[in-house]
Amino acid sequence: MINFTEEITDKDFIGKLIPQKAPFVMVDKLLHFEENKVVAGFSISEENIFTQNKKFTAPGLIEHMAQSVALYTGYQYHLKNEEAPIGYIGAIKKAEIFKLPEVGAELKTTVNILHDIMGVTLVNVETECDGKVIASSEMKTVLAN
């Protein structure tokens, strides 16, 4: 069982783990990783394409959650010394946005893997800001292989 708790904040390294490229990168930290869980982080900047009126928008939160799942997959492949495959959101179920975070806020997103079989991953995702849950969803992602 693979488990680590040391944070990875090297944005160049994080960028190699996900298929998205600037200006569309919505994760910048890997805070925790284990076999069926990842915790990702993101600092919201005013320059972000999903920032409007000093707030991070709902589509930005959804994209951040999806990229947190991609970070899980990317780090798994990194540990195997393999290049991470491209994937996409297959379905979003029960997405709820409780609060839009402000510019300068730090997001902490926990992804719990429910099922991961044959390139299809079903997850529960919860995003926190200042210790409070601001968004949650259930997603299905699919590898494009």
C-alpha positions in Angstrom: 0.0 0.0 0.0 1.4 3.4 -1.1 0.9 6.2 1.4 2.8 9.5 1.8 2.1 12.6 3.7 4.9 15.0 2.6 3.4 17.8 0.6 4.5 18.4 -3.0 4.3 22.1 -4.0 6.6 22.2 -7.0 4.3 23.6 -9.7 6.4 22.3 -12.5 6.3 18.7 -11.1 2.5 19.0 -10.5 2.1 20.2 -14.1 3.7 17.0 -15.3 1.2 14.9 -13.5 -1.9 16.4 -15.1 -2.8 16.8 -18.8 -4.0 20.4 -18.4 -1.6 23.2 -19.2 -1.5 26.9 -18.3 -3.7 28.9 -18.1 -6.1 26.0 -17.4 -4.3 24.4 -14.4 -6.5 24.3 -11.3 -4.3 22.3 -8.9 -0.9 23.4 -7.6 -0.3 21.1 -4.6 -0.3 17.4 -3.8 -1.0 17.4 0.0 -1.6 13.7 0.6 -1.7 10.5 -1.4 -2.7 6.9 -0.6 -4.1 3.9 -2.4 -7.7 5.2 -2.6 -7.4 8.8 -1.7 -5.7 12.0 -2.7 -5.8 15.5 -1.2 -5.0 18.3 -3.6 -4.5 22.1 -3.0 -5.0 25.2 -5.1 -4.2 28.9 -4.5 -6.8 31.1 -6.2 -5.2 34.1 -8.1 -6.9 37.1 -9.6 -5.4 36.2 -13.0 -7.2 32.8 -13.0 -9.5 32.3 -16.0 -12.3 31.2 -13.6 -12.1 34.3 -11.4 -14.8 36.9 -11.7 -15.5 39.8 -9.4 -12.8 38.6 -7.0 -14.5 35.2 -6.6 -13.6 31.7 -8.0 -16.6 30.6 -10.1 -18.6 27.4 -9.9 -17.2 26.1 -13.2 -13.7 26.7 -11.7 -14.6 24.7 -8.6 -15.9 21.8 -10.8 -12.7 21.9 -12.9 -10.5 22.0 -9.8 -12.3 18.9 -8.5 -11.8 17.1 -11.8 -8.1 18.0 -11.9 -7.7 16.7 -8.4 -8.9 13.3 -9.7 -6.4 13.7 -12.6 -3.7 14.4 -10.1 -4.5 11.1 -8.3 -4.1 9.2 -11.6 -1.0 11.2 -12.7 0.8 10.5 -9.4 -0.2 6.8 -9.6 1.5 6.6 -13.1 4.5 8.6 -11.9 5.1 6.0 -9.1 5.2 3.3 -11.9 7.6 5.5 -14.0 4.9 5.7 -16.7 3.4 8.6 -18.5 -0.1 9.4 -17.3 -2.8 8.9 -19.9 -5.3 11.6 -20.9 -8.7 11.3 -19.3 -12.0 13.1 -19.3 -15.1 13.6 -17.1 -17.6 10.9 -17.9 -20.3 12.1 -15.5 -20.9 14.5 -12.7 -23.5 13.5 -10.1 -24.8 15.4 -7.1 -22.5 18.5 -7.6 -23.2 21.1 -4.9 -21.5 24.5 -4.5 -22.1 26.0 -1.1 -19.9 29.0 -1.3 -17.6 30.7 -3.9 -14.2 31.3 -2.5 -12.4 34.6 -2.9 -9.2 35.5 -4.6 -6.3 34.6 -2.4 -8.1 31.7 -0.8 -6.5 28.2 -0.5 -8.6 25.2 -1.6 -8.1 21.8 -0.1 -9.8 19.0 -2.0 -10.2 15.4 -0.8 -10.9 12.8 -3.4 -12.0 9.4 -2.2 -11.8 6.6 -4.8 -14.9 4.5 -4.7 -14.2 2.3 -7.7 -11.2 2.2 -10.2 -11.5 -0.5 -12.8 -10.6 -0.7 -16.5 -9.9 3.0 -16.8 -13.1 4.2 -15.2 -12.8 5.9 -11.8 -15.8 6.7 -9.6 -15.0 9.2 -6.8 -16.5 11.3 -4.1 -14.9 14.8 -4.0 -15.1 17.4 -1.2 -13.5 20.9 -1.4 -12.8 22.9 1.7 -11.8 26.5 2.2 -10.8 27.9 5.6 -11.8 24.5 7.2 -15.3 24.6 5.8 -16.8 22.5 3.0 -17.7 24.7 0.1 -18.3 22.2 -2.6 -18.9 18.4 -3.1 -19.6 16.1 -6.0 -19.6 12.5 -7.2 -17.7 12.1 -10.5 -16.9 9.4 -13.0 -13.7 9.9 -15.0 -12.6 7.8 -17.9 -9.2 7.3 -19.4 -9.0 8.0 -23.1 -6.9 4.9 -24.0 
